[in-house]
Each structure stands twice: as structure tokens, then as C-alpha cells.
């Protein structure tokens, strides 16, 4: 009940105080995640009913469907988080990050392929809306904005879901309420497939810019780039935090660096590069050995 009420409050605060409301909206999934991490998926489903009911009453069916779609990754992540194999929790945070991003990547690829290659009557309206939206962005937005907007929106959406999960899990661990405690020996390494995905999507962006010049392919390639960069960004952040702890940097310096990274945006590139090279040099294991 409390988790669902907090989620609803965070979601609707934007209508009363726009600027604080945008920030609260970004963290609106954390209470729902917390309920699921502590009490299980069924309790999480009951908590979701509260913001869904308020959205239906206040904003109508379309917004309720949008919120329901936003809750889908919450349930999926919680299932991966709580699933057991032979009585042992099967997935670490690195495993869940890979599963979450890879499944979203599959949906993106399948969705774009359907839009591009299949002539289905019920898809005509969706295709037309997509074409009009991309053309409108191309006309009204500067080229620099158009280059980062499609991938940036997807990247921000993935980041919102994952940050809410991490915050909720961190609070649950500190309050000793989490069902799934981190194991001493757990996988902390992201699968190297994301290095290939990032480089491949960068080549696709370059190929389209130099030779093909397709608006559809431009949006598709940049969305792929945003999705592929996301797990490497999270891995880079974790690696940077481990390096900072091993070198005994002040926690306040780490927090300031994170704030600057998100405010300036362009330092995100260096964090992604850190996640890209981490498997090559085994940076996590190297600096964790110093901590131990």
C-alpha cells in the first residue's frame, strides 16, 4: 500500500510543482521495486494497482496503458532478481543488467523490422505516426540534437528503470529487508557481447551518414547505439567506483564527479569507454583484489 501510494505521489507531483515533479517522476519506480525486492512479485503487483487506478481516474485509459507498459520491465527485472535455481538465487546484478538490456534490444530490432518490412493493416497508422514524428524532429530540431535525440531518449529510459532498481535494492539491503542478498562469489562481469554491439551500431551510424542517408536507418542506428552504450555505461560507473574505493578517494569527490558527469553529458562517453575496456584489462578484479 505505501509503495504504491509513493509511486502515485511521485508520478502526480509534476502537475503541482513541475520542476521538482520531473525529478520525482524519474524516481517513481523505486517504491514499487522496493516492495517487490522485499515482499515478492505478487505484493509488487498489488502495489502497482494504486498508481494505475489513480492514473485511470485522473488521466484516462491511454495514460494508464502507458504506465502499465512502464511497469512491465519492473516485473521482468524482479523475476530475474528473485528466480532461484536449486535453491540459490541465479542472477547477479551484472546478469540482470545483461538480460534487461539484451531483451530490450531484441524488442527494438524486431519492432523496427516489422515497421520496415511488413505491410500489416493495423500497423499503417503506427508507421505514419513514426514517419511524421521523425520528419518533424528533423525539421524543427537542430542537427546536433537530431543526432543524439533517438538514442538519448532510449538511453534515458533504460537508465531510469535501472537506477530505480539499484536505489530500491540498496535501501532494501541497508534495512536488511531484501530477500536476495549478494553472494560472496557472484558474477560481477558484464558479458563482452556489448563491446561488439556498440562497435557494430557505431559502424551502422557511420555507414548511413556517409552512403545511405536514410531517415529510418538514422533513427534505428542511433537507437541501437543508445541501447548498446547503456550496459557499458553502468559497467563503467561500477568500475570507476571500485577504482575510487581502492585508491581511497573521498566519497564526496566520487559523488561530485557523478553529478558533473550527468550535468555535462559528454563525460558519459568516457564512462562508456571505461566499460568498453574493462573486460580487456580485468579492471574490476584487479582493484577488488586491492580492497580485499
C-alpha positions as CSV (number, residue, x, y, z in Angstrom):
1,X,0.0,0.0,0.0
2,X,2.7,2.5,1.0
3,X,4.9,1.7,-2.0
4,X,2.0,2.1,-4.4
5,X,1.0,5.4,-2.8
6,X,4.5,6.8,-3.0
7,X,4.7,5.8,-6.7
8,X,1.4,7.6,-7.4
9,X,2.6,10.7,-5.4
10,X,5.9,10.8,-7.3
11,X,4.0,10.5,-10.6
12,X,1.4,13.2,-10.0
13,X,3.7,15.7,-8.3
14,X,4.6,17.1,-11.7
15,X,1.1,18.6,-12.1
16,X,1.6,20.7,-8.9
17,X,5.3,21.6,-9.0
18,X,6.7,21.0,-12.5
19,X,10.5,21.1,-11.8
20,X,10.5,19.0,-8.5
21,X,7.9,16.9,-10.2
22,X,10.1,15.9,-13.1
23,X,12.8,14.8,-10.6
24,X,10.2,12.9,-8.6
25,X,8.8,11.3,-11.7
26,X,12.2,9.9,-12.6
27,X,12.4,8.0,-9.3
28,X,8.7,7.0,-9.2
29,X,9.5,3.3,-9.8
30,X,11.8,2.9,-6.8
31,X,8.9,2.4,-4.2
32,X,7.4,-0.3,-6.5
33,X,10.8,-2.0,-6.9
34,X,11.3,-1.9,-3.1
35,X,8.1,-3.7,-2.4
36,X,8.9,-6.4,-4.9
37,X,12.5,-6.8,-3.6
38,X,11.3,-7.1,0.0
39,X,7.9,-8.9,-0.4
40,X,7.9,-10.6,-3.8
41,X,6.3,-10.1,-7.2
42,X,2.7,-10.7,-6.0
43,X,3.0,-7.9,-3.5
44,X,4.5,-5.7,-6.2
45,X,1.5,-6.3,-8.4
46,X,-0.9,-5.2,-5.7
47,X,1.2,-2.1,-5.1
48,X,1.1,-1.3,-8.8
49,X,-2.7,-1.3,-8.7
50,X,-2.8,2.0,-6.7
51,X,-0.9,4.3,-9.2
52,X,-2.7,2.5,-12.1
53,X,-6.1,3.3,-10.5
54,X,-5.2,6.9,-9.9
55,X,-3.9,7.3,-13.5
56,X,-7.1,5.8,-14.9
57,X,-9.3,8.2,-12.8
58,X,-7.2,11.3,-13.4
59,X,-5.7,10.9,-16.9
60,X,-7.7,8.3,-18.7
61,X,-7.1,5.0,-20.5
62,X,-4.2,5.9,-22.8
63,X,-2.0,7.2,-19.9
64,X,-3.0,4.1,-17.8
65,X,-1.8,1.9,-20.7
66,X,1.5,3.9,-20.9
67,X,2.1,3.4,-17.1
68,X,1.2,-0.3,-17.4
69,X,3.9,-0.7,-20.1
70,X,6.3,1.1,-17.8
71,X,5.6,-1.4,-15.1
72,X,6.4,-4.4,-17.4
73,X,10.2,-4.1,-17.0
74,X,9.8,-3.8,-13.3
75,X,8.1,-7.2,-13.1
76,X,10.6,-8.7,-15.5
77,X,13.6,-7.4,-13.6
78,X,12.1,-8.6,-10.3
79,X,11.5,-12.1,-11.7
80,X,15.2,-12.3,-12.8
81,X,16.2,-10.9,-9.4
82,X,14.2,-13.4,-7.4
83,X,14.5,-16.5,-9.5
84,X,16.2,-19.5,-7.9
85,X,18.0,-22.5,-9.4
86,X,18.4,-25.4,-7.0
87,X,17.5,-23.2,-4.1
88,X,20.1,-20.5,-4.9
89,X,19.4,-17.1,-6.4
90,X,20.6,-17.5,-10.0
91,X,21.4,-13.9,-11.2
92,X,23.8,-11.3,-10.0
93,X,23.3,-7.6,-10.9
94,X,25.6,-8.0,-13.9
95,X,23.5,-10.9,-15.1
96,X,20.3,-8.9,-14.7
97,X,21.8,-5.9,-16.5
98,X,22.7,-8.0,-19.4
99,X,19.3,-9.7,-19.5
100,X,17.4,-6.5,-19.2
101,X,19.3,-4.7,-22.0
102,X,19.5,-7.6,-24.4
103,X,15.8,-8.4,-24.2
104,X,15.0,-4.7,-24.8
105,X,17.4,-4.7,-27.8
106,X,15.6,-7.7,-29.2
107,X,12.3,-5.9,-29.0
108,X,13.8,-2.8,-30.6
109,X,15.2,-4.8,-33.5
110,X,12.0,-6.8,-34.0
111,X,9.9,-3.6,-33.8
112,X,11.9,-1.8,-36.4
113,X,11.9,-4.8,-38.7
114,X,8.2,-5.1,-38.5
115,X,7.8,-1.4,-39.3
116,X,10.2,-1.6,-42.2
117,X,9.4,-4.9,-43.9
118,X,5.8,-5.9,-43.1
119,X,2.7,-4.4,-44.6
120,X,0.1,-5.1,-41.9
121,X,-3.1,-3.0,-41.9
122,X,-3.1,-2.2,-38.2
123,X,0.5,-1.1,-38.5
124,X,-0.2,1.6,-41.1
125,X,-1.2,4.2,-38.5
126,X,1.8,3.5,-36.4
127,X,4.1,3.7,-39.4
128,X,2.6,7.0,-40.5
129,X,2.9,8.4,-36.9
130,X,6.6,7.3,-36.8
131,X,7.4,8.9,-40.2
132,X,5.7,12.2,-39.3
133,X,7.4,12.3,-35.9
134,X,10.9,11.7,-37.3
135,X,10.3,14.3,-40.1
136,X,9.1,16.8,-37.6
137,X,12.1,16.3,-35.4
138,X,14.4,16.6,-38.5
139,X,12.8,20.0,-39.5
140,X,12.4,21.6,-36.1
141,X,15.4,20.2,-34.1
142,X,19.0,21.3,-34.9
143,X,21.2,18.7,-36.5
144,X,23.2,18.2,-33.3
145,X,20.0,17.5,-31.3
146,X,18.7,15.2,-34.0
147,X,21.9,13.2,-33.9
148,X,21.6,12.3,-30.2
149,X,17.8,12.5,-29.5
150,X,16.6,9.0,-30.6
151,X,19.4,7.1,-28.8
152,X,19.4,9.6,-25.9
153,X,15.7,9.0,-25.2
154,X,16.1,5.3,-25.1
155,X,19.3,5.5,-23.0
156,X,17.5,7.8,-20.5
157,X,14.5,5.4,-20.3
158,X,16.8,2.4,-19.6
159,X,18.8,4.5,-17.1
160,X,15.6,5.5,-15.2
161,X,14.4,1.9,-14.8
162,X,17.9,0.6,-13.7
163,X,18.6,3.5,-11.3
164,X,15.3,3.0,-9.6
165,X,16.1,-0.7,-9.2
166,X,19.5,0.0,-7.8
167,X,18.2,2.5,-5.4
168,X,15.5,0.2,-4.1
169,X,17.9,-2.7,-3.8
170,X,20.4,-0.6,-2.0
171,X,17.8,0.6,0.5
172,X,16.5,-2.9,1.0
173,X,20.0,-4.2,1.7
174,X,20.7,-1.4,4.3
175,X,17.4,-2.1,6.1
176,X,18.1,-5.9,5.9
177,X,14.7,-6.4,4.1
178,X,16.0,-7.8,0.8
179,X,15.1,-11.4,0.0
180,X,18.1,-11.7,-2.3
181,X,21.4,-10.9,-0.5
182,X,24.5,-10.6,-2.7
183,X,26.5,-13.9,-2.6
184,X,30.2,-13.8,-1.7
185,X,31.1,-15.4,-5.1
186,X,28.9,-13.8,-7.7
187,X,29.4,-12.8,-11.3
188,X,30.4,-9.1,-11.5
189,X,31.5,-9.1,-15.1
190,X,29.3,-7.9,-18.0
191,X,29.3,-10.2,-21.0
192,X,31.7,-8.9,-23.7
193,X,29.0,-9.1,-26.4
194,X,28.2,-5.4,-25.7
195,X,31.6,-4.4,-27.0
196,X,30.6,-5.9,-30.3
197,X,27.1,-4.4,-30.2
198,X,28.5,-0.9,-29.5
199,X,31.1,-1.0,-32.3
200,X,28.6,-2.5,-34.8
201,X,26.0,0.2,-34.1
202,X,28.7,2.9,-34.5
203,X,29.6,1.5,-37.9
204,X,25.9,1.4,-38.9
205,X,25.6,5.1,-37.9
206,X,28.7,6.0,-39.9
207,X,27.6,3.9,-42.9
208,X,24.2,5.6,-43.1
209,X,25.7,9.1,-42.7
210,X,28.3,8.6,-45.5
211,X,26.5,6.4,-48.0
212,X,22.8,5.6,-47.5
213,X,21.3,8.8,-45.8
214,X,18.1,7.1,-44.8
215,X,16.0,8.8,-42.1
216,X,14.6,5.4,-41.0
217,X,18.1,3.9,-40.7
218,X,19.4,7.0,-39.0
219,X,16.8,6.7,-36.2
220,X,17.3,2.9,-36.0
221,X,21.1,3.1,-35.8
222,X,21.1,5.8,-33.1
223,X,18.6,3.8,-31.0
224,X,20.8,0.8,-31.3
225,X,23.8,2.9,-30.3
226,X,21.9,4.2,-27.2
227,X,20.9,0.7,-26.1
228,X,24.3,-0.8,-26.7
229,X,26.0,2.0,-24.8
230,X,23.8,1.7,-21.7
231,X,25.1,-1.5,-20.1
232,X,28.7,-0.4,-20.8
233,X,27.9,2.9,-19.1
234,X,26.6,1.1,-16.0
235,X,29.6,-1.2,-16.0
236,X,31.9,1.8,-16.4
237,X,30.3,3.5,-13.4
238,X,30.7,0.4,-11.3
239,X,34.4,0.1,-12.4
240,X,35.0,3.8,-11.6
241,X,33.5,3.3,-8.1
242,X,35.7,0.3,-7.4
243,X,38.8,2.1,-8.6
244,X,37.9,5.1,-6.4
245,X,37.4,2.9,-3.3
246,X,40.7,1.0,-4.0
247,X,42.6,4.3,-4.2
248,X,40.7,5.6,-1.1
249,X,39.3,8.7,-2.8
250,X,36.8,10.7,-0.6
251,X,33.2,9.6,-1.2
252,X,32.2,13.3,-1.7
253,X,34.6,13.5,-4.6
254,X,33.0,10.5,-6.2
255,X,29.5,12.0,-5.8
256,X,30.6,15.3,-7.2
257,X,32.1,13.5,-10.2
258,X,28.8,11.7,-10.8
259,X,26.9,14.9,-10.7
260,X,29.3,16.6,-13.1
261,X,29.1,13.6,-15.5
262,X,25.3,13.8,-15.7
263,X,25.1,17.6,-15.9
264,X,27.7,18.0,-18.7
265,X,26.5,14.8,-20.5
266,X,29.7,14.5,-22.7
267,X,31.7,12.8,-19.9
268,X,29.3,9.9,-20.3
269,X,31.4,8.9,-23.4
270,X,34.5,8.4,-21.2
271,X,32.4,6.2,-18.7
272,X,31.2,4.1,-21.6
273,X,34.8,3.7,-22.9
274,X,35.8,2.6,-19.4
275,X,33.1,-0.1,-19.5
276,X,34.3,-1.0,-23.0
277,X,37.9,-1.6,-22.0
278,X,37.2,-3.2,-18.6
279,X,37.0,-6.8,-19.9
280,X,40.3,-6.4,-21.7
281,X,42.3,-5.5,-18.6
282,X,40.2,-7.1,-15.9
283,X,39.9,-3.8,-14.0
284,X,37.2,-4.9,-11.6
285,X,39.1,-8.0,-10.4
286,X,42.4,-6.1,-10.3
287,X,41.1,-3.3,-8.0
288,X,38.8,-5.6,-5.9
289,X,41.9,-7.6,-5.0
290,X,43.4,-4.4,-3.5
291,X,40.2,-3.9,-1.4
292,X,40.3,-7.5,-0.2
